Amino acid sequence: MTKKRTPTKRKNPGGHPPAEAPRWIREEATEIPVTESVDVLVVGGSTGAVAAAIEAAAAGAETLLLTGFTYLGEDLCATGRLWREPDADPPADPLARALFPRAGAVTPMHVKRTLDQALEAAGVPFLFGSFAAEALRDADGRFLGVIAADRTGRRAIRARTLIDATDRAFVARQLGAPFRPYAAGEQSFLRVVAGGPPREGAGVTCRTLPHTIEAESGPQPVYACTLRIPMPDGSFRSFAAAGQAARDLTFHPAEVEASDVLFQVPPDPLIAEADAPAELRPFRPSGTPRVFVLGGCAAVGRAAAARLLDPAALVAAGRTVGRAAAEEAAGI
């Protein structure tokens, strides 16, 4: 017969009484290597980002693109927006035409491979899985570069101009660029799911898309689900909670695929630089020199922003922004 042991309470190291957890950790001064110095830095790997990088390089600027994703084309592949409507006009730009060579849907691999090859053909280096963790400023507060973080650690990348092509304009926000407020309340999101019946329920509206995807069990229907989700603000925490709510609203046991990232036309666009040229004004945040914002946070009406996020339109805008960023870099 074994004797029952009474659990003992563990003491803090050194026998000190428990202390309140610190709210801050002091980081010792350290040296971060500068691994790249370029004219134009493109943060984000969207279709527009790739077009901007290609155009900047064609204008003679030394250009680097970095994305936190492990592939290019996150605006299409991560959100599942891999189709063009049957009545859409054929894309005029060669890159957009290569992405969507025909009406209907394409595969994620086609998008990723097309964008990879486009950057390689243009001689533009790009980094996957690399996050712009911190924006750098010079003594006058102007953009100077970023601290990028990846599996190798942290590195500094210096640049003369920035094209922030992230979906939420994260780097521009770090630099203090002004944006309209993200209103609290219900917000509209899109999530694409495949397999099973159309999703139903409060806050869910599903549209059956005209294409299917292949699965082991055969062709599966694809649904574009518009979701109404409460958002207290535009913080990362709120978006993470919205992502979980979207998965709960759209899950079905027969689901075979679903988008990784929610798609939204941002309700909080940037406040534009009033003196910028008309064609660039939507992409120039006020009081933030050397910075361009390329994406749904552009300073246009929200219906126009939705049209801008069509890949054909975003590629065209990327060309314009890439040229402008290269020209500005040449004058610094």
N, C-alpha and C positions, 0 to 999 in steps of 0.2 A: 504494500500500500504506500503510495507516494503522498508526501505532505504537500498540501496546497500552499503555493507561494503567494505572498501578498505583494502586489506591484509596488515598487518604490518610485517616488517622484524624482525626476531628474533635476539636478541642480544646474544653475547657470555656470558656465566656466568661471573658475575662481571664486565661486560662492557668492558672487555679487547679486543683489536683488534685481529682478527684471526691470528693464528700462523701457521707456517709450521708444518705439521704432523711429529712427531718424527720418526726417522728411527730405533731407538732401544728402547727397554724397559728394564730398569734395574730390575733384579730380586733380591729380598732380600735373604740373606743367610737363608737357611731352612734345616731342618733335614728330610731326606727321610728314612723310615724304611727299614731295611734289612729283607725281609720276607723269603728268601730261601738262602741256601748256599749249593752248590752241586759240584760234581766232573766234570760232563759234562753237559753243557747247549746246547741244540739243539734249534736253532731259525728257525722256519718254520715248516709247517706241511705236507710237500710233502710225497709221498710214500717212497722216499729215506730217508727223515728225520726220519720217523717212524722206518724204518729198522735200521738206525744208533742208535737211542735211545734204541731199543731193544737189539742190540748187545753190546752197552756200558754197559747197566745194567747187561747183562749176564756175562760180564767180571768183574763184581764186583763194577762198578762205580755207585755212587749215581747220578741219571740222571733226568733232568727235560726238558720237551719240551714245548715251547710256540709258539703260532701262532697268527697273527693278524686276521685270518679268524675265523668264527664261526663254523668251522668244520675242519676235517683232509682231506688230499688228494686234496689240492688246485691245484696241478699240473695237475690233471685230471678233477676234478669237476668244478673248476672255468674257465678252458680253454675249457671245452667240449670235451676233448680228451679221450673219454670213450670207445674206441674200439681198438682192435688189428686186424691187417690185416689177412685175411683168410689163407694166406700162412705162417704166423709167426709160429715159433717153440713154442711148449708149454713151459711155464716158468718152470725153474728148481727149483727156490727158493720157499719154501712153502708159504711165504707171497705173492709173486707175483702170485703163482698159485691160492691162495685163492681170490685174487683180480680179476683174469681173469680165472675162472674155465673152460671156453670153448672159442672157437673162436667167434669173433663177439663182440657185444657191451654189456656193463653192465650199471646199473643205478647209478646215483650219490649216492643214499642211500646205495646201496650195498658197494660202495667204502668207504664211511664214516663209516658205521657200521663195516666193516672188519678191518679198521685201528683202530677204537676205541677199539674194542675187543682185538686186538693184543697188544696194549699198556697196557690195563688193565690186560691181562693175564701175561704180563712181569713185572707188578708192577711198571710201569713208570708213574708218575704223569704228567698231561699235562694241559695247560691253553689255553682256547679259547679267542679270542678278546683281546689279550694282545700284544702290540706292543713294540719291542725293540727300544725305542725312543733315547737312548743315550748309547754309549759304554763307559765302565769304564776302566781306566788304572791304574797300580800301579806307584810308583815313577820312575821306569825304563822304563815306557811306554808300559809295557806288559799288555795283556788282563787280566782284573780282574773281569769283570761281565758286567751287563747292568742295565740301568734304564728302567723299563717296565712301560707302561702307559695303563690303562684300565678304565672302568667306575668307579672304586673305587678310582682312583687317580694314583699316582706314587709310585712305589716300587723299591727297589734295590735288585737285584739277584746277588749274588757272585758265581763265578765258576772258576774252575782251567783251564778248556779248553772249547773252543767254536767250535761248528759245525754250520756254517752259511749255512742253507739250503734254504734261500730265493732266489727267482728267479733272483734277481739282486745283490746278495751278499751285501746287504745294510750294515750289521754290520761290515763286513770286510772292506768295504770302509770307514766307520766311523773311523776305527782304523788305517787308512792310508795305507792299503794294496795296492800295485801297480797293475794297470790294463792297458791293451791296450786302446788306445783312441776309443771312439765311433764316427765313421766317420760320418760327416754330409752328407746328401743326402737321396736318396730313400732307405728304408729298407723294408724287407719282413716280414710280420706277417701272422698269421693264426687266423681266427675267424670261429667258428662253428655256423651255424644257422639251424633252422628247420622250415618247412612250406613254402608254396608258391613255385614259380618256381625257377630254378637256377638263381643266381644273375649274372648280366651282367654289363659291363661298363669298362671304362678306369681304369686300375690298379686293376682289379678284375678277378680272375680265380677261378671258382668253380668246385669242384669234387663231384659228387653224391655218398654218402657212401652206402654200401650194406645193412645197417639196417635202420629202421624207428623208430619213437617214437610215443607213443599213445597220442592222444589228444581228447578232447570232440567231435571233428568233424571226428575222425577216425585216422588211421595211417598217419603220416606225414613224408615226405622225409627229410633227413638230408644232409647238404652240408658242406664240408670243403672248406672255401673260403681263398685263398691266396691273400693277399693285398699288393700292393706297396704304401707305405705312406712316404712322405718327413719327415725327422727327422733332426732338426738342431743340436741336441746333445742327450745325454742320460739322461737328467734331468727328474725329476718327471713331471715338467710342460710339457715337450715335449711328454712324454708318455700319459699324460692326454689328450692332444690335439689329439694324434694318436688314442686314444680310441674313441673320438667323431667322428673323420674322419671315423673310421671303422664302427661305427654304421650308419653313413650317407651312406656309400658305400653299405652296406648290408641290409638295412631295406626294408621290404616289408609289406604291410598291412596284408598279410596272415601269417606272421611270428608268430609262437607259442612259440618258445624258442630260446635263443641265449646265447653264452658264455659270462660270466661276465668280463673275463680278456683276453686280447690278448696274444697269444703264440708267442714267438720268440726265436730262438736260438741266444743268445746274441753275438753280433759281437765284444765285448770288453772283452775277457777272461783275467783272472788274469795272472800276471807274476810270475812264479813258483820259489820256493826255490830250487836253483841248487843242494844243498847237500842233499835234501830229498831222501829217498828210492824211487826206481823207481815206485813201485805200489802206493805210496802216493804223488809223486811229482805233479801230476795234481791238487791236492787238497790243497797244501801247498803254500800260498802266500809268496813271498819273503819278508824277514825282518819283519815278523809278527808272532812271536812265539805263541804257544798255540792255534792257529786258523787253522781251516780246512774250506774249501769252497766246498760244495756239491751241484752240479747242473750244469747248462749250462755254467756258468762262469769258469768252470774248464779249466786248461791250456792244452787243446788238440786242434787239428784241428777242424774247425767248422763242418765238416762232422762227425767226431767222437763225437763231442758234441751233435749233433742231435741224434746219436745212443744212447748216454749216457742218454738222456732224455726219452727214452723208459722206461716205468715203470719197466720192468724186469731187465734192465741194471742198472737203478738207485737204485733199491733195493739191487742189488749185490754190487754196489759201496758203498751204505750206510753201509752195513755190514763191509766192509773193513775199512771205515773211523771211524765207531763207535768203533771198536776194538782198533784202533790206538789212538783215543782220550782218551779212558779209560786207556790205557797203559801210555800215557803221563801224565795224571792226577795223576796216582799212584806215579809218580816220582817227583811230585812238593810238 
